C-alpha cells in the first residue's frame, strides 16, 4: 500500500468570496484532511488576518508567509505520496512547484477546476490570488510567489474548466493549452489521453471541487453550473493513475454546507488515491 502524507493548509486569504464565507474554507481543509487515508499528517499554521493588498494582489504578505510554511511542511513530509488539502486554490503553489522541481519536463499538471485560475495581478477583476495561481505557476504572477522553475503551457491540461475571463480565454488560445471540456468526460480516459499527448511520464492532479456540478455537490466556494459528477471525476483520475506516476494530488475549495457532500468525500477521496474504504 502507498504511504501517504497529507499536508493541510487552511488558507482562505486567497479567496475572492466575502471574508466570512472564505474563512469556512479552513473548516473544509480540516474535513478534507480527515478524509485522506494518510499515515503522516501535517498542518500548516495560517495567520488569522486577511493581510494587505500589495501590487494588485489581496493579502500578498500573508500569502507569502503561508507559502513559506507550506514549503517547509512539504520538505518535512514523509511518505511515498503527498496530498495537499486547502483552503483556497493558492495552496497549490508549493506542492506543484516541488513536483516540477522533481520531475522537470516529464511532469504534466492536470487542472480539474471550473475556472482557469489564469489571471495576472493586472488582469484579475477581484485581485484574489486563487484566480492567479495557475498563471503564477506558469511564471507570470506576483514576483514574491513565482516558482523557481515555472511550468510551460504545454505541460498543463485544463479539465472541466467552463468559466474563463476574456483574458484567460485569450491566453489559452494563444498558448495552445490543452483543454478537456465537460462534454468529453463521457469518455473516462479523455484526460489521460490529453496527458499522453504532452509526453509526460508523471502527473500532478489539482482538484478544485467546483469542477463538480453544484447539483451533485453543493459545498462549493465558487460554484459554476454545468460541471462533472463525482463519478466522472473519480473515473478520470483512476484512468490517469493507471497510466502515469502520480506526482502529487491537491484538493481545494471545500466549503462545507451539507452532510451529504461530506459523505460523498468520504468515499470519493480514497477512490482518487486508489485506496479501499476501511
N, C-alpha and C positions, 0 to 999 in steps of 0.2 A: 504494500500500500504506500502511496505517495505521502511523504512527511510534509505537512502544510503549515506554513506560518501565516498568521493574519495580522496585519497592521491596521489598526483602527485610527482614522484621522477625522475627528468630529468637527471639521471645518465648516463653517457656514458663511464666513465673511466674503466668499467669492460669489455668492448667490445674488441674483437680481430681484428676488421677491422681497416683500417687506420684512423688516428685521424680525418681527415676532414670529412669522412663519419660517423664515430662514433658520432661526435657532432650533427649530424642531428637527432639522437635518442632523443635529448632534444625537438626538434620540434615535433617529433612523440608523446612524452609524453603529450605535451600540447594539441594536437589534440585528443588524446585518452581521456584525462580528459574531454574535451568538449563534447565527445560522450556519457559520462556516465550521466544518468539522476539522478544526486545526489542533495540532499538537503544541504549538507555540503561539502566544498571544502578546501583542504589544499595543499600547495605547499612547498616542501622541498628545502631549499637552497643548491645548489651544487657548489663546488669550480670550478673555471674556468680552473685550471691547470690539467695536466694528473697525477701528483703525481710521486712518486719514486717507483722503483721496490725493494721490500724487501722480502726475503725468498721465492724467485721464484714466487712472485705474483706482477704483474704490478699495480702500483698506490695504493698499500696497504694502505698507510697513508690516502689518500683521501677517499678510500672506508670505512675505519673505521670511519672517520668523518661523512660521509653521512649516514652510518648505525645508528649512534647515533642520528642524526637528524630525521631519519625515525622513530625510536623507540619513540622519543618524539612526533612526529606528530601523530602516531597511538594512543599513550596514551591520546592525547588531542581530538581525533576524537569522535564526537557524532554519533548517528545513530545506526540502527539495524544491518547493513551490511557494512563491509569495503571492498572497491575496491581499489587496489593499481595499479597504472599505471606507466610504465617506458618508456623510459630508457631501459638499458640492463637488462638481467635476474637476475643480482645480487641484484636488488632492492627487491627481494622476501625474503631476509634474515630475516628482521624484521617481516613482516606480517605472514609468515609461522611459525616463532618461537612463535609469540604471539598466533596463533591458536593452536599450540602444547601445549603451557603452559595452555591454557584454556580448551582444550578438552582431553589432555592426550592420553591414549591408544585407546580412542574411535574415534580418528581422522585418516582419510586417506587423503593422498595428491595425487592428480592426476596431472601428469606432461605431459600436452599437449605440445609437442615440437618435432622438427625434431631431436634434439640432446639430449643425456642423461645428459649432464652437470655433469658428474660423475668423472671427473678427480680430482686428488690431485695436489698440487703445484709441487710435484716431477714428476708426470706423464704427466702434461699438456704440449703439444707441443708449445702452444702460451704463457703460463703463464698469460692468461687473466682470470679474475675471473668468467666471465659469463659461462665458461666451467667447473667451480668447484662448483657452487652454490649448487646444489643438494647434492653433496658429503659432502659439508660443513654442510648442514642441517642434514646430517646423522652422523655427529660427526667426520669427517676426512677432515680437511682443515686448513687454516691459523689460528693459535691459537687466534689471536686478533678478529676473526669473528665467532668463534664456538658458537653455541647456548647453553644456559643453560640446555635445555632438547632436546637432539638430537632425531631425528626420528629413528625408526627401519626400516630396509629394507622391512619388512612385511607390513608396513603402506603406502608404495609408490606403485603407479601404473603408469608405463610409458605408454603413449598413443600417438600413431602416430610417435614414435621415429624410425628413419631409418638410422641414421648416428652416429655410435658408434666407438670410437677409440678402439684399441685392448684391452687396459687395462680396459676400461669401459665395453666392452663386457664380459670380464672375471669376472668382479665384479658382473654384472647382473646374470651370470650363477652360480657363487659361492654362491651368497646370495639367489637365487631363486626369485628375484624380479619379480613381475607380469609385463607383457609386452603385451599390446594390439597393434597388428600390424595394418598397414594401411588397409590391406585387410579385417580385421574384422569389419571395420566401415560400411560395408554393413548392419549390424545389429545395429540400433541406440542405443540399450541397451547394447552393448558389454562392454563399460567401466563401466556402472553401475553394471553389473554382476561381473566384476573383483573387484570392490569396495566391493560388498556384500560378496565376498569370504574372505575379510580381517576381517570381523566382525565389521567394523566401523559403527558409527551412524552419524557422521558428516564428511564433505569432504571440503578440501581446493582445489580450482581449479586454477592451474597455466596454463596460456596460453602464450607461445611464439608463435607469429604469424607465425613463419616459420614452424609450424606444417602444415600450409596450403600449397597446391601445388602452386608453383610460377606462373603457367599458369592461375590460378584462382585469385591469389592475389600476386602482384609483388613487393609491397613496403616492402621489407624484408631486414634486415641487413645481414643475412647469409642464403640465400635460398638453399634449397635442393629439387631436383626433386622427384616426386612420392608421394606427400602429399595428405591430405584430402581436401575436398571442404569446403567452409564456411557453406553450408547447413548441411554437415555431422558434423561439429563442433557444430553448434547450436543444432542439434538433440541430440548429445551425452551429451551435458551439460544439456539440458532440462530433459533427462532421469535421470541424476544424481540428479538434484534438486527436481524431483518428488519423489525420494526415500530417500534422505538424507538431513539433515540440511546443508545448505551452510555456512561454517565457514569463508569464505573469498574467494575473487577472485582477481587474479593478471593477468594483460595483459601487455605484454612487447615486445620489439624489433620491434617497428613500425618505419620504415624509409621511410617517405612519399615521393613517387616518382610520383604517378599519381592520378588524380582526381577520377577515378572510384573506386580506393581502399578506398578512404575516404568515398565515398558513400556506399560502402559495410559495412564499420564500423558503419556508421550512423544507419543502420538497424540491423546489427549483434550484437552490444554491448547491446542495450536494450533487444534484444531477449535472450542473455545469462543471463540476470538478470530477465527475466520474466516480463519485463515492457513494456506495449504497447507504440507504437510510438505516439507522440503528433499529 
